[in-house]
């Protein structure tokens, strides 16, 4: 039954309808007359039915002529009427503004249905003028509690006195025509501020650029209704997660008159869902971590056993030693990933910005990723600008981000694939780094979550902890940039685009800031003091330096280190920071007092930017994170003692 038929329906006794309510019935008829999913009708303060919509006739079986003027208790069982439930509902609605319930109701033919019922008091300055009753048949969902809850959330109709939903009319072009209490509460606009404005202002800029508002109106017009969930924008600029239903409204002649739009704030629900999703990802991450830590450990113990049983079989010793080194390197990378994970989740990643050249970033990144690229026989193509490009960036972190992208491309591309790194100078002093592969691609549903922590998409991973892309996104944002993932689908490759700001100048690369080499006598071997309260670590490090042709001395606490330094007069000192007697900081201070020119290296399991800054302030020349890599030690020796290289 549409609004014209409502107007033709027999009226109840005019004496029971207040002039205030009678004056507003026409607007009510226009809004709900064509709604068929709900039974919606108005009642007098005593519960007498005043009008009847199409949904009410379809749901309850009565025509307007049969039911208008009757008491609404006709829909209740005899038991409910004896218990005076209908009267109770009106009393509660009058006192509290609304009454909501679910229960059995009866149709004209005697059959019953499970109804969701809302009775809302209609008030004027004089008091309660009547009631609005909304009923929906939820029989099929009675036993599905969650589905029932969602149905209530999605389809409960709100009008001016209902504050839980934003419900308002749009004209055919999408301009706001009316505004209710719920709309004011959820979106923050006063009626005079928003009526006449286009409803697209409730959408974020990215949704407007994609044409989402127009798409939803077109769908509602062609299909009768459109539903959507996503971020919406309040007057103050804050966002909320909204569930939206848009229904096209036509008059008796079939002419399109506009739309009814219903919005509910579901931010709390979405936050709960996000927490649950994060928990599932964390569980997956922990399981992956346990697996990845066991893998490099598995061959180590058998390898040690082989060394102990066959120490003189040089070929076998070299083979086992190479294997042990690979496994230790893998564990070291896993530990680095864990440290980066901790920094991401606690927000403790800090940048050491400097003016750097793009070519240095690319060179470092390619060097890091080259083993993974070569292992699968990929072809890597580089397309760089013809002029030097200067960035205000952290060379280490930015190189880490690009190398992560290159390594991912190598990992997820079948053997013999192609990887292309292209750098583009864009408008607005922006730099775009494209990394494109011919790999397995990314499904469309995974593109939006691929950068989330603990999310490895649907591609899985043969190694690693799957936090690389999260780290890349964090580094990009800290540099004032962004990262985007693009793929035409599974089996069609992937393109990652890193967008960064460029310093508005082009010139020479920054000068090398390494400290000048310390001169040492060339007529003798270097003296190295190693101090660590873990004897195995100290002894094996001494063995390394001895194999490099140096004289060594070992100490197992800080006090021994100071005493040994006084007697031994070392050129290089390696100090663990957490030793007993004296910690590494105090030992370094005392050694530096007596030997100002000695080179001191801090050895630590901690490697954050703040840890490096602390050792630098304490007078250490270098900071190496355990397990110490031989190539790092050799690099320090080459830079500080070149004549001994």
C-alpha positions, 0 to 999 in steps of 0.5 A: 500500500503506497502513500496515496492508498494510505490517504484513501484508507478510512480514518479512525475517529477524528476525536482520538487523533490530536491536531498535532499528530494529524498535521504530521501524518502526511509526512509519515505517509510519504516516508513509510507508505511504500515500505513492504519489509516492515509493518509500520503504523501509528496508534493513538495514546490508547493504542488505537490503530490510526493508519496501515502501511503495505508491510502491515497488510502483507505481514498481518493479513488485515486490510486498512478497512478491517483494522484501522480504528481497532486496538492493537492488542488484536495481534496478541495471544489471549494469555498476553492480553490477560497479562495486560502486556499490550498496556504494559508496552505502552506504559513503558514506551510513554515513560522511557520513550521506546519499548522493544521486544520479540515474541509471537504475534498473530495474523488475521488467519490465526497463524503466528509469526515471531515478531521483532517489535518497536513501539516509539512514543511520539511526543509534542510539547504537550506530551505523548500524542501517540505511538509508532509501531514497527513490526518485522517477521523474523520467524526464519531467524528465530533460532539464529541469534547472531543473524537475528541481531544483525537483522535488527541492526540492519533493518530497524526503521528509525524516525525523528524520535529514534536516536539509534539510527540516522534516517533521512530522505534524499531527493533524486539527485542525492541532496538531503531533504530531512534530518532526524535525531539519530542523524544529528547524534551520529554525524554531528550536523544540525538540520540547517547545516546539512539540509540541501547539501549532497550526501556525498560529504559523509564519505571519505575523500577516497570513496568520493574519488571512486564514485561510491555515493553515485554507485550506491544511488544507481544500485538502489534505483535499479535494484530497489535497495543498496547496502554498504559498510565502510568508513564515514565522516562526521562533521568534526572530521572524525571517522566511524564505521557505518552500515548503510541501507539506501531504499528508492522511494516511488509515488503511486504513479511510479515516479521516483521521488528520492531515497530513504537512507538509514545509517548505523554506527558499527565502530565498536563491532568492527573494533571487536572484529579487528581485535579477534582478527589480530589475535588469530594472526598472532596465533599464526605468527607464533606457530610460524615462529616456532617452526622457523626457529626449529628449522635452523636448529635441526642440523646444528646438533648433528653437525657438532657431533660430526665435528667431534667425531671427525675433527681431522677430516678437513673436507668434512669439517669445512662442509659442516662449518659452512652448514653451521654458518648458514644456519646461524645466519638464518637464526640471526635473520629471524632474531632481527625480524623479531626485534623489528616486530617489537619496534613496530608494535611499540612504535620505537623505530627511530630514523637517523635522517641524512641527505643521501643519494637514491643510487646508494639506497638501490645499491644496498638493497640489490646487494642484500636481495641478490642472493635470493634473486640468484638462488631462483635464477631471476632476471633483475632489471634496473631503470634509474633516473639519469640525474642524481636524486637526493633524499632526506632519509635514513639510508639503513631503513630505506634500504631495508624497505626496498630490499624487503620488497625485492626479496619478496618479489624473488620469493614469490616468483617461480624460478627463472622469473623477471623482476624490474625496479624502476624509479620515477620522478613524479610531480610535486617533488615525489619519488616513485619506486616501482618493484614489479615481478612476474610471480604468483600475484595477490588475490584482490581480497588480500590487497587491502590487508597485505600490509597488516601485521601477522598477515601473509595473505593467501600466498603463505611463506616458505621462510621468514615471519611474514612481517616484512611488508608491515615494516616497509609500510612503517618505514614509508610512513615515517619518511612521509611516504606510502606503499601500495600493492597492485596485482591483476590476480593470482598468477599475474604478478605483483607491483609494489609502489613506494612513494617518497618525498624528494629533497628539492636539490640534485647534486653530489652524494654526501661525504663519507662520515666514517671516522678516520682510521686510527694509525697503529704500528705496522711492525707488530701484530694487532693486540685484541682484548675480548671480554664476555661473561659467556666463556664460549662466546669470548673464547670463540671470538678470540679464536677468530682474531687469532686466525686473523693473525692477531694476539689476543687476551680474554677476560670473563668479567668487567674488572678482569677486562680493565686489569687485562687492558692495563697490562696487555695494552690492546689496540682493539677491545671487544666488550660485552655490555652485561658483565658482572663486577663491572658492566661494559659501560664502566669498563669502557670508561676506565679503559678509555681513561688510560688508553684514549686511542684504543678502539672499543667495540660494544657487543650486545644482544640489543640493537635498537637505535636507542641502544646504539645511541647509548653506546656511542654516548658512552665512548664506544666506537662501534656497536655490534649485535650478537651473534657477531658476524665475521664480515662485520669485524673484518670491515671494522678492522679494514676501516680502522687498521687498514695496514693490517688488512 
